[in-house]
Amino acid sequence: MVEIRRATAHQAGALTALMHASSAYQGVYASILDGYAVTPGYVETNPTFVAMTGDEILGFYALLEDPPELDILFVADAAQGLGLGARLVAHLLEEARTRGMRSVRVVSHPPALPFYLRMGARRTGTIPPVPPKVRWDRPELRFDVPTG
């Protein structure tokens, strides 16, 4: 049974490890994560949620509040294809709704674009590269947050 709950600061290292282990960020996309870590302060400051089974973290996301943006969403490679990403997005949208947000911006990893479109996000533009870490265009999307 997978439970989604608020992350704690002591989980920051495990979140960083899950993120860096992602096969989606190998090769050409590896530079974006160079030197990046989810810190305890980040988890305390930004609503961050983990999907867990027992003591194992299978995925997580972080929501920035002002302006509303999905900052990070990762699912462990071993847990992909099981619907966990969809559950995290549904949780994100419910969390955004309870916080009074009307929409949530997403700047997507290019290979994740089809996933976000399947989840109901709409494409709103393209974010140009920001060398040296980001050398590729990134899709910009928006989730409209359901009311009630």
C-alpha positions as CSV (number, residue, x, y, z in Angstrom):
1,M,0.0,0.0,0.0
2,V,1.4,3.4,-1.0
3,E,0.8,6.4,1.2
4,I,1.4,10.0,0.2
5,R,2.3,12.2,3.1
6,R,4.2,15.4,3.9
7,A,8.0,15.0,3.7
8,T,10.2,15.7,6.7
9,A,13.5,17.5,6.7
10,H,15.3,14.3,7.6
11,Q,14.2,12.8,4.3
12,A,16.0,15.4,2.2
13,G,19.0,13.2,1.6
14,A,16.8,10.3,0.4
15,L,14.9,12.6,-1.9
16,T,18.2,13.8,-3.4
17,A,19.4,10.3,-3.9
18,L,16.1,9.2,-5.6
19,M,16.3,12.2,-7.9
20,H,20.0,11.6,-8.8
21,A,19.3,7.9,-9.5
22,S,16.6,8.7,-12.1
23,S,17.4,7.3,-15.5
24,A,15.5,10.2,-17.0
25,Y,18.4,12.5,-16.0
26,Q,21.3,10.5,-17.4
27,G,23.3,11.4,-20.5
28,V,22.4,14.7,-22.2
29,Y,20.1,15.7,-19.3
30,A,22.5,15.0,-16.5
31,S,23.9,18.5,-16.2
32,I,20.6,19.9,-14.8
33,L,21.1,17.9,-11.6
34,D,24.9,18.6,-11.2
35,G,25.4,19.9,-7.7
36,Y,21.6,20.0,-7.0
37,A,20.3,18.7,-3.6
38,V,17.0,18.8,-1.9
39,T,17.9,20.3,1.4
40,P,16.2,20.1,4.8
41,G,15.4,23.8,4.6
42,Y,13.8,23.4,1.2
43,V,11.5,20.6,2.5
44,E,10.6,22.7,5.5
45,T,9.9,25.8,3.4
46,N,8.1,24.3,0.4
47,P,5.2,21.8,0.6
48,T,6.9,18.6,-0.3
49,F,5.2,15.2,-0.3
50,V,6.5,11.7,-0.5
51,A,4.9,8.5,-1.8
52,M,6.0,5.6,0.5
53,T,5.4,2.0,1.0
54,G,6.6,1.1,4.5
55,D,9.9,2.9,4.9
56,E,10.7,3.1,1.2
57,I,10.3,6.3,-0.7
58,L,8.9,5.6,-4.2
59,G,8.5,9.2,-5.4
60,F,7.9,12.8,-4.3
61,Y,6.9,16.2,-5.4
62,A,7.4,19.8,-4.2
63,L,5.0,22.6,-4.8
64,L,6.1,26.3,-4.8
65,E,3.3,28.5,-3.4
66,D,4.0,32.0,-4.7
67,P,3.6,31.8,-7.6
68,P,2.2,28.3,-7.7
69,E,4.5,25.9,-9.5
70,L,5.3,22.2,-9.5
71,D,9.0,22.5,-8.7
72,I,10.0,18.9,-8.6
73,L,8.3,15.5,-9.3
74,F,10.2,12.3,-9.4
75,V,9.2,8.6,-9.3
76,A,11.8,6.0,-8.7
77,D,12.7,4.0,-11.8
78,A,11.5,0.8,-10.2
79,A,8.0,2.3,-9.5
80,Q,7.4,3.8,-12.9
81,G,4.5,2.5,-14.9
82,L,2.5,1.7,-11.8
83,G,0.3,4.8,-11.7
84,L,2.3,6.5,-9.0
85,G,3.0,9.6,-11.1
86,A,-0.7,10.0,-11.7
87,R,-1.4,9.7,-8.0
88,L,1.2,12.3,-7.2
89,V,-0.3,14.7,-9.7
90,A,-3.8,14.1,-8.3
91,H,-2.5,14.8,-4.8
92,L,-0.7,17.9,-6.1
93,L,-3.9,19.3,-7.6
94,E,-5.9,18.6,-4.4
95,E,-3.2,20.2,-2.3
96,A,-3.2,23.2,-4.7
97,R,-7.0,23.4,-4.4
98,T,-6.9,23.4,-0.6
99,R,-4.4,26.2,-0.7
100,G,-6.7,28.3,-2.9
101,M,-4.5,28.1,-6.0
102,R,-6.3,28.3,-9.4
103,S,-3.5,26.9,-11.5
104,V,-0.1,25.4,-11.2
105,R,2.8,26.1,-13.6
106,V,5.1,23.3,-14.7
107,V,8.4,23.7,-16.5
108,S,8.8,20.1,-17.7
109,H,11.7,17.9,-18.4
110,P,11.3,17.4,-22.2
111,P,10.8,13.6,-22.1
112,A,8.1,14.1,-19.4
113,L,5.9,16.3,-21.7
114,P,3.6,13.4,-22.8
115,F,3.0,12.4,-19.1
116,Y,1.9,15.9,-18.1
117,L,-0.4,16.2,-21.1
118,R,-2.0,12.9,-20.2
119,M,-2.5,14.2,-16.7
120,G,-4.4,17.2,-18.0
121,A,-1.9,19.9,-18.2
122,R,-2.1,22.3,-21.1
123,R,1.0,23.5,-23.0
124,T,1.5,27.2,-22.6
125,G,4.9,27.9,-24.1
126,T,8.6,27.0,-24.2
127,I,11.4,28.0,-21.8
128,P,14.6,28.6,-23.7
129,P,18.0,27.1,-22.6
130,V,19.9,28.6,-19.7
131,P,23.5,27.4,-20.3
132,P,25.6,25.9,-19.0
133,K,23.3,23.6,-16.9
134,V,20.3,23.6,-19.2
135,R,21.2,23.4,-22.9
136,W,17.8,22.5,-24.2
137,D,14.3,24.0,-24.6
138,R,11.8,23.0,-21.9
139,P,8.1,22.8,-22.3
140,E,6.0,25.1,-20.1
141,L,2.6,23.8,-19.1
142,R,-0.2,24.7,-16.7
143,F,-2.6,22.6,-14.7
144,D,-5.9,24.3,-14.0
145,V,-6.9,23.4,-10.5
146,P,-10.4,22.0,-10.1
147,T,-12.7,23.8,-7.7
148,G,-14.9,22.0,-5.1
